[in-house]
């Protein structure tokens, strides 16, 4: 019998960890943003020029742009996450050079992020294909509510699987090689509903921030479209950063609870 996750305590612990350590989170993450964001802009400009000034007119180059940007951001995320996990779990504080961590732990972390993503893609197909067949054989496929139904079914399943598998990631940050995806899935097997609720909380936070920013931008647009765009961009950036740090913290909390037997 594995431990059962207390949802509210886990979320509260993650929120407090971010709140109490926000300065350190800023220190280890923003240098990466300063490097990666200009790189993604340069890549986008180069590929836009190759596409004749409009990436939307060349699907191949648009895909390449998204892939390169995603890989750059994913690697930056891996480096930030490794430092954050080690800080929370080991009280390890890197020096200025250690912020741009590029060691084997980061590469393993990054590789496992891609692996988990591919597993989720396969799981999405396994869930989506039967639903698609049912929709094709019934009147459900013609319903405008069908995409919403897919979202309601697939996203919670994917979110739960993602969090369960991702319990391995902090183990990688600590240098463990004896705790794999099977171990992560095994120690969380009795907490599907609690983990789903944690994933749901993260999704609601993301969608809620997007809604609030959209409403604010719409209001500011009545005064100045340029101001609305600028404010929305800054707020999106800040919200994404905070949610990213919170997501890493949730993984740290889950690992500490399930793999190390810690209490919150």
C-alpha positions as CSV (number, residue, x, y, z in Angstrom):
1,X,0.0,0.0,0.0
2,X,1.5,3.3,-1.1
3,X,1.0,6.7,0.6
4,X,-2.1,8.7,-0.4
5,X,-1.4,12.3,-1.3
6,X,-3.2,15.0,0.8
7,X,-4.1,17.4,-2.0
8,X,-4.6,20.6,-0.1
9,X,-1.5,20.2,2.0
10,X,0.6,19.5,-1.1
11,X,-0.7,22.5,-3.0
12,X,-0.3,24.7,0.1
13,X,3.3,23.5,0.7
14,X,4.2,24.2,-3.0
15,X,2.7,27.7,-2.8
16,X,4.6,28.5,0.5
17,X,7.8,27.1,-1.0
18,X,7.5,29.5,-4.0
19,X,6.5,32.4,-1.8
20,X,9.3,32.0,0.7
21,X,12.0,31.3,-2.0
22,X,10.8,33.6,-4.8
23,X,14.1,35.6,-4.8
24,X,16.1,32.5,-5.3
25,X,13.8,31.3,-8.1
26,X,14.3,34.7,-9.8
27,X,18.1,34.4,-9.4
28,X,18.3,30.9,-11.1
29,X,15.7,31.4,-13.8
30,X,15.9,34.9,-15.3
31,X,19.5,34.6,-16.5
32,X,18.3,31.7,-18.7
33,X,15.3,33.8,-19.9
34,X,17.7,36.6,-20.9
35,X,19.7,34.2,-23.0
36,X,16.9,32.0,-24.5
37,X,14.3,34.6,-25.4
38,X,16.7,36.6,-27.7
39,X,17.7,33.2,-29.3
40,X,14.1,32.3,-30.0
41,X,13.5,35.7,-31.5
42,X,16.6,35.4,-33.7
43,X,15.6,31.9,-34.9
44,X,12.1,33.2,-35.6
45,X,13.4,36.2,-37.6
46,X,15.8,34.1,-39.6
47,X,13.1,31.5,-40.5
48,X,10.6,34.3,-41.2
49,X,13.1,35.8,-43.7
50,X,13.6,32.3,-45.3
51,X,9.8,32.0,-45.6
52,X,9.6,35.4,-47.4
53,X,8.6,37.4,-44.3
54,X,5.6,35.3,-43.2
55,X,6.1,32.0,-41.4
56,X,2.4,31.2,-41.6
57,X,2.8,30.7,-45.4
58,X,5.4,27.9,-44.9
59,X,4.2,25.2,-42.6
60,X,7.5,23.4,-42.7
61,X,9.5,26.4,-41.5
62,X,6.8,27.3,-39.0
63,X,7.0,23.8,-37.5
64,X,10.8,24.0,-37.4
65,X,10.6,27.4,-35.6
66,X,8.2,26.0,-33.0
67,X,10.4,22.9,-32.6
68,X,13.6,24.9,-32.1
69,X,12.0,27.3,-29.7
70,X,10.4,24.5,-27.8
71,X,13.7,22.7,-27.4
72,X,15.5,25.8,-26.3
73,X,12.9,26.6,-23.7
74,X,12.7,22.9,-22.7
75,X,16.5,22.8,-22.0
76,X,16.4,26.0,-20.1
77,X,13.5,24.6,-18.0
78,X,15.6,21.5,-17.3
79,X,18.5,23.4,-16.1
80,X,16.4,25.7,-13.9
81,X,14.5,22.7,-12.6
82,X,17.6,20.8,-11.6
83,X,18.9,23.7,-9.6
84,X,15.5,24.3,-8.0
85,X,15.0,20.7,-7.0
86,X,18.5,20.5,-5.5
87,X,17.9,23.8,-3.6
88,X,14.6,22.7,-2.1
89,X,15.7,19.1,-1.3
90,X,19.4,19.6,-0.5
91,X,19.7,23.3,0.3
92,X,22.3,23.5,-2.4
93,X,22.9,27.0,-3.8
94,X,24.9,27.2,-7.0
95,X,27.5,29.9,-7.7
96,X,27.0,32.3,-10.7
97,X,28.4,29.8,-13.2
98,X,26.3,27.0,-11.7
99,X,23.1,28.9,-12.7
100,X,23.8,27.9,-16.4
101,X,24.0,24.2,-15.4
102,X,24.8,22.0,-18.4
103,X,25.8,18.7,-16.7
104,X,24.7,15.1,-17.2
105,X,21.8,15.7,-14.7
106,X,20.4,18.4,-16.9
107,X,20.7,16.4,-20.1
108,X,19.0,13.4,-18.4
109,X,16.3,15.6,-17.1
110,X,15.8,17.1,-20.6
111,X,15.8,13.7,-22.3
112,X,13.2,12.4,-19.8
113,X,10.9,15.5,-20.4
114,X,10.9,14.5,-24.1
115,X,10.3,10.9,-23.2
116,X,7.4,11.7,-21.0
117,X,6.0,14.0,-23.7
118,X,6.1,11.2,-26.2
119,X,4.4,8.8,-23.8
120,X,1.6,11.4,-23.3
121,X,1.2,11.7,-27.1
122,X,0.8,7.9,-27.4
123,X,-1.6,7.9,-24.4
124,X,-3.6,10.7,-26.1
125,X,-3.9,8.7,-29.2
126,X,-5.0,5.6,-27.3
127,X,-7.7,7.6,-25.6
128,X,-8.7,9.7,-28.6
129,X,-8.9,7.0,-31.3
130,X,-11.7,5.1,-29.6
131,X,-13.6,8.3,-29.0
132,X,-13.1,9.3,-32.6
133,X,-14.5,5.9,-33.8
134,X,-17.5,6.3,-31.5
135,X,-18.0,9.8,-32.8
136,X,-17.8,8.6,-36.4
137,X,-20.4,5.9,-35.8
138,X,-22.8,8.2,-34.0
139,X,-24.2,11.7,-34.1
140,X,-21.6,12.8,-31.6
141,X,-19.0,13.6,-34.2
142,X,-21.3,16.3,-35.7
143,X,-21.8,18.0,-32.3
144,X,-19.8,21.2,-31.6
145,X,-19.4,19.8,-28.1
146,X,-17.3,16.9,-29.3
147,X,-13.9,18.9,-29.1
148,X,-14.9,20.0,-25.6
149,X,-15.6,16.4,-24.6
150,X,-12.2,15.3,-26.0
151,X,-10.6,18.1,-23.9
152,X,-12.5,17.2,-20.8
153,X,-11.5,13.5,-21.1
154,X,-7.9,13.7,-22.5
155,X,-6.5,16.6,-20.6
156,X,-7.2,15.2,-17.0
157,X,-5.9,11.8,-18.1
158,X,-2.8,13.3,-19.6
159,X,-2.2,15.6,-16.7
160,X,-2.5,12.8,-14.2
161,X,-0.1,10.5,-16.1
162,X,2.3,13.4,-16.6
163,X,2.5,14.2,-12.9
164,X,2.9,10.5,-11.9
165,X,5.7,9.9,-14.4
166,X,7.4,13.2,-13.6
167,X,8.0,12.2,-10.0
168,X,11.1,10.7,-11.5
169,X,12.5,14.1,-12.6
170,X,13.6,15.3,-9.1
171,X,15.3,12.0,-8.6
172,X,17.4,12.7,-11.8
173,X,18.2,16.2,-10.3
174,X,19.5,14.5,-7.2
175,X,21.7,12.1,-9.3
176,X,19.7,9.0,-8.6
177,X,19.8,6.2,-11.2
178,X,17.8,3.7,-9.2
179,X,14.4,5.5,-9.5
180,X,12.9,5.2,-13.0
181,X,9.5,5.9,-14.6
182,X,8.2,2.5,-13.4
183,X,9.2,3.4,-9.8
184,X,7.5,6.8,-10.2
185,X,4.3,5.2,-11.5
186,X,4.4,2.5,-8.8
187,X,4.8,4.8,-5.8
188,X,1.9,7.0,-7.0
189,X,-0.5,4.2,-7.9
190,X,-3.0,4.8,-5.1
191,X,-3.2,8.6,-5.6
192,X,-4.7,8.9,-9.0
193,X,-7.5,11.2,-7.8
194,X,-5.4,13.4,-5.6
195,X,-2.8,13.8,-8.3
196,X,-5.5,14.6,-10.8
197,X,-6.8,17.3,-8.5
198,X,-3.3,18.8,-8.3
199,X,-3.0,18.7,-12.1
200,X,-6.4,20.3,-12.3
201,X,-5.3,23.1,-10.0
202,X,-2.3,23.8,-12.2
203,X,-4.5,23.8,-15.3
204,X,-7.1,26.1,-13.6
205,X,-4.3,28.5,-12.6
206,X,-3.0,28.6,-16.1
207,X,-6.4,29.1,-17.8
208,X,-7.4,31.6,-15.0
209,X,-4.3,33.7,-15.6
210,X,-4.9,33.7,-19.3
211,X,-8.5,34.8,-18.8
212,X,-7.6,37.6,-16.4
213,X,-4.9,38.9,-18.7
214,X,-7.2,38.8,-21.7
215,X,-9.9,40.7,-19.8
216,X,-7.4,43.3,-18.7
217,X,-6.0,43.6,-22.2
218,X,-9.5,44.0,-23.6
219,X,-10.2,46.8,-21.2
220,X,-6.9,48.6,-21.9
221,X,-7.5,48.2,-25.6
222,X,-10.2,50.8,-25.3
223,X,-7.6,53.3,-24.2
224,X,-4.6,52.3,-26.3
225,X,-4.1,49.1,-28.4
226,X,-0.3,49.5,-28.1
227,X,-0.5,49.7,-24.3
228,X,-2.8,46.7,-24.2
229,X,-0.4,44.6,-26.2
230,X,2.6,45.7,-24.1
231,X,0.8,45.0,-20.8
232,X,-0.5,41.7,-21.9
233,X,3.0,40.6,-23.1
234,X,4.6,41.5,-19.8
235,X,1.8,39.8,-17.7
236,X,1.9,36.7,-19.9
237,X,5.6,36.5,-19.4
238,X,5.4,37.0,-15.6
239,X,2.5,34.5,-15.2
240,X,4.2,31.9,-17.2
241,X,7.3,32.2,-15.1
242,X,5.5,31.9,-11.8
243,X,3.4,28.9,-13.0
244,X,6.6,27.3,-14.3
245,X,8.3,27.7,-10.9
246,X,5.2,26.5,-9.2
247,X,5.0,23.4,-11.4
248,X,8.6,22.5,-10.6
249,X,7.9,23.0,-6.9
250,X,4.9,20.6,-7.2
251,X,7.1,17.9,-8.6
252,X,9.6,18.5,-5.8
253,X,6.8,18.1,-3.2
254,X,5.5,15.0,-4.9
255,X,8.9,13.4,-5.0
256,X,9.6,14.2,-1.4
257,X,6.3,12.7,-0.3
258,X,6.2,9.6,-2.4
259,X,9.9,8.7,-2.9
260,X,11.5,9.9,0.3
261,X,8.5,9.6,2.7
262,X,8.6,13.2,3.7
263,X,5.7,15.0,5.2
264,X,4.7,18.5,4.2
